[in-house]
Amino acid sequence: MQNLNVRYHSDGSIDFDFYRRRAARQRGVARRAFIRRGFRLITRAPAMLRALVERGSHAWLSRTVRAHVARLS
């Protein structure tokens, strides 16, 4: 789909800087959302592991993971 509202300079040339700035802004928004989601997952992981171990369903966990979770508690 093509945009019918193309932004031009006063001399008639296409304003590519406008589109570059807009794309950079959109990349920044996406990057911040990705980082926020990663931090949320990282901060929730220890609690999720602790809940699994406390529930007793830790047969699938290795000894190393159980030791690490015990250290976090």
TORPA-292499 format. One record per residue: residue number from 1; x, y, z of N, C-alpha, C, CB in turn; residue in one letter. Coordinates in pm, 1 decimal, padded with zeros to 6 digits. Glycine has a CB too. Layout:
BEGIN
+-----+----------+----------+----------+----------+----------+----------+----------+----------+----------+----------+----------+----------+---+
!   k !     n.px !     n.py !     n.pz !    ca.px !    ca.py !    ca.pz !     c.px !     c.py !     c.pz !    cb.px !    cb.py !    cb.pz ! r !
+-----+----------+----------+----------+----------+----------+----------+----------+----------+----------+----------+----------+----------+---+
! NUM !        X !        Y !        Z !        X !        Y !        Z !        X !        Y !        Z !        X !        Y !        Z ! a !
...
+-----+----------+----------+----------+----------+----------+----------+----------+----------+----------+----------+----------+----------+---+
END
This chain:
BEGIN
+-----+----------+----------+----------+----------+----------+----------+----------+----------+----------+----------+----------+----------+---+
!   k !     n.px !     n.py !     n.pz !    ca.px !    ca.py !    ca.pz !     c.px !     c.py !     c.pz !    cb.px !    cb.py !    cb.pz ! r !
+-----+----------+----------+----------+----------+----------+----------+----------+----------+----------+----------+----------+----------+---+
!   1 !  00084.4 ! -00117.3 !  00000.0 !  00000.0 !  00000.0 !  00000.0 !  00089.6 !  00124.6 !  00000.0 ! -00096.4 ! -00000.7 !  00122.6 ! m !
!   2 !  00060.8 !  00215.0 ! -00084.4 !  00141.0 !  00335.1 ! -00096.4 !  00075.2 !  00451.0 ! -00023.2 !  00162.7 !  00370.2 ! -00243.0 ! q !
!   3 !  00158.4 !  00533.5 !  00035.9 !  00110.0 !  00652.7 !  00102.3 !  00087.6 !  00761.4 ! -00002.4 !  00209.3 !  00699.9 !  00211.8 ! n !
!   4 ! -00031.3 !  00816.5 ! -00005.1 ! -00062.2 !  00920.2 ! -00103.7 ! -00017.3 !  01058.2 ! -00056.5 ! -00211.8 !  00921.7 ! -00133.2 ! l !
!   5 !  00009.0 !  01073.0 !  00071.7 !  00051.3 !  01201.7 !  00126.6 !  00202.7 !  01201.4 !  00144.1 ! -00019.6 !  01230.8 !  00261.9 ! n !
!   6 !  00273.4 !  01230.0 !  00037.4 !  00419.5 !  01233.8 !  00040.8 !  00462.9 !  01370.9 !  00088.5 !  00480.8 !  01201.6 ! -00098.9 ! v !
!   7 !  00561.7 !  01373.8 !  00176.2 !  00609.7 !  01501.1 !  00229.2 !  00721.9 !  01554.3 !  00139.8 !  00659.1 !  01484.9 !  00376.1 ! r !
!   8 !  00706.2 !  01678.3 !  00095.9 !  00802.6 !  01740.2 !  00005.0 !  00865.7 !  01863.2 !  00069.6 !  00734.8 !  01778.6 ! -00127.9 ! y !
!   9 !  00987.4 !  01896.4 !  00024.2 !  01051.0 !  02023.3 !  00058.5 !  00988.4 !  02132.8 ! -00027.7 !  01206.8 !  02016.7 !  00037.7 ! h !
!  10 !  01018.8 !  02256.2 !  00005.3 !  00963.1 !  02368.4 ! -00071.8 !  01014.5 !  02370.9 ! -00216.3 !  00996.9 !  02500.7 ! -00003.0 ! s !
!  11 !  01133.6 !  02307.3 ! -00240.1 !  01185.9 !  02304.3 ! -00376.8 !  01129.6 !  02188.4 ! -00458.8 !  01336.9 !  02295.5 ! -00373.7 ! d !
!  12 !  01039.3 !  02107.3 ! -00398.7 !  00974.4 !  01999.3 ! -00472.0 !  01036.8 !  01862.4 ! -00452.6 !  00974.4 !  02031.3 ! -00615.2 ! g !
!  13 !  01151.5 !  01855.8 ! -00383.6 !  01213.9 !  01725.2 ! -00361.1 !  01149.6 !  01656.7 ! -00239.6 !  01367.6 !  01740.6 ! -00340.1 ! s !
!  14 !  01156.2 !  01525.2 ! -00237.8 !  01096.9 !  01447.2 ! -00128.3 !  01178.7 !  01466.7 ! -00001.3 !  01089.2 !  01296.2 ! -00165.2 ! i !
!  15 !  01110.6 !  01485.5 !  00110.2 !  01175.1 !  01508.3 !  00239.9 !  01210.3 !  01374.1 !  00304.1 !  01082.8 !  01591.4 !  00333.9 ! d !
!  16 !  01324.5 !  01316.1 !  00262.3 !  01364.8 !  01186.2 !  00315.1 !  01403.6 !  01194.4 !  00462.6 !  01480.8 !  01130.8 !  00234.1 ! f !
!  17 !  01454.1 !  01309.0 !  00507.2 !  01492.0 !  01323.1 !  00648.5 !  01371.1 !  01306.3 !  00740.3 !  01557.6 !  01460.1 !  00672.8 ! d !
!  18 !  01256.0 !  01353.8 !  00698.3 !  01134.1 !  01336.7 !  00776.6 !  01105.9 !  01188.7 !  00797.8 !  01014.7 !  01404.8 !  00707.2 ! f !
!  19 !  01116.3 !  01109.4 !  00691.1 !  01087.9 !  00966.2 !  00700.4 !  01196.2 !  00893.1 !  00780.2 !  01075.9 !  00905.3 !  00560.0 ! y !
!  20 !  01320.7 !  00937.4 !  00768.6 !  01429.0 !  00877.3 !  00848.2 !  01406.4 !  00901.4 !  00997.1 !  01566.0 !  00934.7 !  00805.6 ! r !
!  21 !  01368.9 !  01023.5 !  01032.6 !  01342.7 !  01055.3 !  01173.8 !  01225.8 !  00974.4 !  01227.2 !  01314.7 !  01205.1 !  01191.1 ! r !
!  22 !  01121.9 !  00963.7 !  01146.2 !  01004.3 !  00887.8 !  01189.7 !  01039.5 !  00739.8 !  01208.0 !  00889.0 !  00903.2 !  01087.5 ! r !
!  23 !  01116.8 !  00683.9 !  01117.8 !  01158.2 !  00543.8 !  01129.1 !  01247.2 !  00523.6 !  01252.0 !  01232.6 !  00498.9 !  01001.3 ! a !
!  24 !  01336.0 !  00620.3 !  01279.8 !  01422.0 !  00610.3 !  01398.0 !  01338.0 !  00614.6 !  01525.5 !  01526.5 !  00724.1 !  01399.0 ! a !
!  25 !  01236.1 !  00699.7 !  01527.3 !  01145.8 !  00705.4 !  01643.7 !  01074.4 !  00572.6 !  01663.4 !  01042.5 !  00818.3 !  01626.9 ! r !
!  26 !  01025.3 !  00515.2 !  01555.4 !  00953.5 !  00387.8 !  01564.5 !  01046.2 !  00275.3 !  01610.1 !  00890.4 !  00352.2 !  01429.2 ! q !
!  27 !  01171.7 !  00276.2 !  01562.0 !  01267.9 !  00175.4 !  01608.9 !  01295.6 !  00192.4 !  01756.8 !  01399.1 !  00184.3 !  01529.7 ! r !
!  28 !  01304.6 !  00317.0 !  01803.0 !  01327.7 !  00342.3 !  01945.6 !  01213.4 !  00292.4 !  02031.3 !  01348.4 !  00490.0 !  01970.2 ! g !
!  29 !  01091.2 !  00313.8 !  01986.0 !  00973.8 !  00265.1 !  02060.4 !  00977.0 !  00112.5 !  02066.7 !  00841.0 !  00314.2 !  01993.9 ! v !
!  30 !  01004.9 !  00048.3 !  01954.8 !  01009.7 ! -00098.5 !  01952.0 !  01122.7 ! -00150.9 !  02040.4 !  01027.8 ! -00149.2 !  01807.3 ! a !
!  31 !  01239.2 ! -00084.5 !  02037.1 !  01353.3 ! -00126.7 !  02119.6 !  01320.3 ! -00115.5 !  02267.3 !  01477.6 ! -00042.8 !  02087.1 ! r !
!  32 !  01257.4 ! -00003.8 !  02307.0 !  01221.4 !  00013.0 !  02448.3 !  01119.0 ! -00090.6 !  02492.7 !  01166.6 !  00153.5 !  02472.6 ! r !
!  33 !  01022.7 ! -00121.6 !  02407.1 !  00922.6 ! -00223.5 !  02441.3 !  00988.6 ! -00359.8 !  02456.7 !  00812.0 ! -00229.8 !  02333.8 ! a !
!  34 !  01083.0 ! -00391.9 !  02369.2 !  01154.2 ! -00519.3 !  02376.5 !  01235.5 ! -00528.9 !  02505.0 !  01245.6 ! -00536.6 !  02254.9 ! f !
!  35 !  01304.4 ! -00421.0 !  02540.6 !  01386.6 ! -00420.9 !  02662.5 !  01298.6 ! -00430.4 !  02786.4 !  01474.0 ! -00293.8 !  02669.3 ! i !
!  36 !  01187.5 ! -00356.2 !  02788.5 !  01095.1 ! -00364.5 !  02903.1 !  01043.4 ! -00506.0 !  02921.7 !  00976.8 ! -00268.2 !  02884.3 ! r !
!  37 !  01007.0 ! -00571.1 !  02812.0 !  00955.5 ! -00708.2 !  02819.9 !  01064.4 ! -00801.5 !  02872.0 !  00904.6 ! -00756.4 !  02681.3 ! r !
!  38 !  01186.4 ! -00783.1 !  02826.3 !  01297.0 ! -00867.0 !  02873.6 !  01321.5 ! -00850.0 !  03022.2 !  01423.9 ! -00834.8 !  02797.1 ! g !
!  39 !  01317.9 ! -00725.4 !  03070.3 !  01338.5 ! -00702.1 !  03213.0 !  01226.0 ! -00763.7 !  03295.7 !  01348.5 ! -00552.2 !  03241.4 ! f !
!  40 !  01103.0 ! -00756.7 !  03244.0 !  00991.1 ! -00817.7 !  03316.8 !  01011.0 ! -00967.5 !  03328.9 !  00857.5 ! -00787.7 !  03246.8 ! r !
!  41 !  01054.7 ! -01031.0 !  03219.2 !  01076.6 ! -01175.2 !  03223.6 !  01191.2 ! -01211.2 !  03317.4 !  01105.0 ! -01228.8 !  03083.8 ! l !
!  42 !  01297.1 ! -01131.0 !  03314.1 !  01412.6 ! -01159.3 !  03399.8 !  01375.8 ! -01144.7 !  03546.6 !  01529.7 ! -01066.0 !  03365.4 ! i !
!  43 !  01297.3 ! -01043.8 !  03579.8 !  01263.8 ! -01022.2 !  03720.3 !  01163.2 ! -01124.6 !  03770.6 !  01209.0 ! -00882.2 !  03740.2 ! t !
!  44 !  01082.6 ! -01181.7 !  03681.7 !  00984.3 ! -01281.9 !  03724.3 !  01040.9 ! -01422.6 !  03728.4 !  00865.4 ! -01279.1 !  03632.6 ! r !
!  45 !  01149.9 ! -01449.6 !  03659.6 !  01202.2 ! -01585.9 !  03648.1 !  01235.7 ! -01648.7 !  03782.9 !  01325.1 ! -01586.1 !  03561.2 ! a !
!  46 !  01306.1 ! -01580.9 !  03874.5 !  01336.5 ! -01645.9 !  04002.5 !  01211.1 ! -01686.0 !  04080.2 !  01421.0 ! -01553.8 !  04087.8 ! p !
!  47 !  01109.5 ! -01601.0 !  04080.1 !  00986.0 ! -01633.9 !  04151.5 !  00916.3 ! -01752.6 !  04085.7 !  00891.5 ! -01512.0 !  04155.5 ! a !
!  48 !  00919.3 ! -01758.3 !  03953.6 !  00856.7 ! -01869.6 !  03884.1 !  00929.1 ! -02000.4 !  03915.3 !  00855.2 ! -01844.2 !  03732.9 ! m !
!  49 !  01061.3 ! -01997.8 !  03915.1 !  01138.0 ! -02117.8 !  03948.7 !  01114.9 ! -02159.4 !  04093.2 !  01287.1 ! -02094.3 !  03924.3 ! l !
!  50 !  01112.2 ! -02060.8 !  04183.3 !  01088.9 ! -02090.6 !  04324.5 !  00952.0 ! -02156.2 !  04342.8 !  01098.8 ! -01961.9 !  04409.7 ! r !
!  51 !  00850.7 ! -02106.6 !  04271.3 !  00716.7 ! -02163.8 !  04281.3 !  00715.3 ! -02308.2 !  04231.8 !  00616.3 ! -02079.5 !  04201.3 ! a !
!  52 !  00788.2 ! -02336.0 !  04124.9 !  00794.7 ! -02473.2 !  04075.0 !  00859.1 ! -02566.1 !  04176.1 !  00871.5 ! -02478.3 !  03944.0 ! l !
!  53 !  00967.6 ! -02520.6 !  04237.7 !  01038.3 ! -02603.7 !  04334.9 !  00952.3 ! -02624.4 !  04458.7 !  01173.2 ! -02540.0 !  04373.3 ! v !
!  54 !  00884.9 ! -02518.9 !  04505.3 !  00802.3 ! -02531.7 !  04624.6 !  00682.9 ! -02622.5 !  04601.1 !  00755.0 ! -02395.4 !  04670.3 ! e !
!  55 !  00632.9 ! -02627.3 !  04478.6 !  00520.2 ! -02713.3 !  04446.5 !  00558.9 ! -02860.2 !  04446.0 !  00462.6 ! -02675.3 !  04312.6 ! r !
!  56 !  00687.9 ! -02886.4 !  04440.8 !  00732.3 ! -03025.4 !  04441.0 !  00742.5 ! -03086.5 !  04302.6 !  00639.9 ! -03107.1 !  04523.4 ! g !
!  57 !  00719.1 ! -03011.1 !  04201.0 !  00727.6 ! -03065.4 !  04065.3 !  00864.8 ! -03034.9 !  04006.9 !  00615.6 ! -03007.1 !  03974.8 ! s !
!  58 !  00968.2 ! -03070.6 !  04079.9 !  01103.6 ! -03037.2 !  04036.9 !  01180.7 ! -03159.2 !  03988.5 !  01178.9 ! -02971.3 !  04150.0 ! h !
!  59 !  01112.9 ! -03265.5 !  03955.5 !  01181.8 ! -03384.7 !  03908.1 !  01256.3 ! -03357.2 !  03776.7 !  01081.6 ! -03499.5 !  03889.3 ! a !
!  60 !  01204.2 ! -03267.9 !  03697.5 !  01268.0 ! -03238.2 !  03569.1 !  01383.2 ! -03139.4 !  03583.3 !  01165.5 ! -03183.4 !  03471.7 ! w !
!  61 !  01395.9 ! -03074.6 !  03701.4 !  01502.7 ! -02977.3 !  03720.9 !  01634.0 ! -03048.2 !  03754.5 !  01465.2 ! -02877.6 !  03832.3 ! l !
!  62 !  01740.4 ! -02997.9 !  03702.9 !  01870.5 ! -03055.7 !  03734.6 !  01913.4 ! -03012.7 !  03874.1 !  01976.1 ! -03013.9 !  03630.3 ! s !
!  63 !  02010.1 ! -03081.5 !  03928.5 !  02061.9 ! -03050.1 !  04061.9 !  02118.3 ! -02907.4 !  04064.6 !  02171.2 ! -03152.4 !  04103.5 ! r !
!  64 !  02180.4 ! -02865.1 !  03957.0 !  02238.5 ! -02731.0 !  03950.6 !  02130.1 ! -02624.2 !  03958.0 !  02320.4 ! -02714.2 !  03822.0 ! t !
!  65 !  02020.8 ! -02644.4 !  03886.2 !  01912.5 ! -02546.4 !  03886.8 !  01849.0 ! -02541.1 !  04025.4 !  01806.1 ! -02581.0 !  03779.2 ! v !
!  66 !  01827.4 ! -02657.3 !  04088.2 !  01768.5 ! -02658.0 !  04222.8 !  01858.3 ! -02585.2 !  04321.7 !  01744.0 ! -02802.0 !  04270.4 ! r !
!  67 !  01989.2 ! -02603.5 !  04310.4 !  02083.1 ! -02534.9 !  04399.7 !  02078.1 ! -02384.7 !  04376.9 !  02226.3 ! -02587.1 !  04378.5 ! a !
!  68 !  02068.3 ! -02344.1 !  04252.1 !  02063.5 ! -02201.1 !  04220.1 !  01935.2 ! -02139.6 !  04275.9 !  02072.2 ! -02178.5 !  04066.6 ! h !
!  69 !  01822.7 ! -02209.5 !  04261.7 !  01695.7 ! -02158.2 !  04314.4 !  01702.0 ! -02149.7 !  04466.1 !  01577.5 ! -02247.9 !  04270.6 ! v !
!  70 !  01762.7 ! -02248.0 !  04529.4 !  01774.7 ! -02245.0 !  04676.0 !  01858.4 ! -02125.8 !  04719.8 !  01837.3 ! -02376.3 !  04728.7 ! a !
!  71 !  01960.7 ! -02092.5 !  04642.3 !  02043.9 ! -01976.2 !  04673.8 !  01965.5 ! -01846.0 !  04661.2 !  02166.1 ! -01972.4 !  04582.3 ! r !
!  72 !  01872.3 ! -01841.3 !  04566.0 !  01792.7 ! -01720.0 !  04544.8 !  01692.7 ! -01697.9 !  04655.8 !  01720.4 ! -01726.9 !  04412.4 ! l !
!  73 !  01650.9 ! -01802.8 !  04723.0 !  01547.3 ! -01790.1 !  04827.6 !  01600.5 ! -01726.2 !  04952.8 !  01489.4 ! -01925.5 !  04861.9 ! s !
+-----+----------+----------+----------+----------+----------+----------+----------+----------+----------+----------+----------+----------+---+
END
